[in-house]
Amino acid sequence: MVLWLVVAFIALSATLILALSLGPLRKAANVGTIRAIVAVQYAAAALLAGARLAGKA
């Protein structure tokens, strides 16, 4: 149960950061780095969810 909360928190965090990078921060000099961090967060959430569904976590 706790792992699902962690996955949800990571996904929510990544969504918030992505929304900021597409909105107020889109003209920032390092927006590519911010979006790369979002991609890593989504990958981590997907990996954790996949491990939980496969019964490995």
Protein Blocks (a to p, Z undefined) as FASTA:
>chain_A
ZZmmmmmmmmmmmmmmmmmmmmmmmmpmklmmmmmmmmmmmmmmmmmmmmmmnopZZ
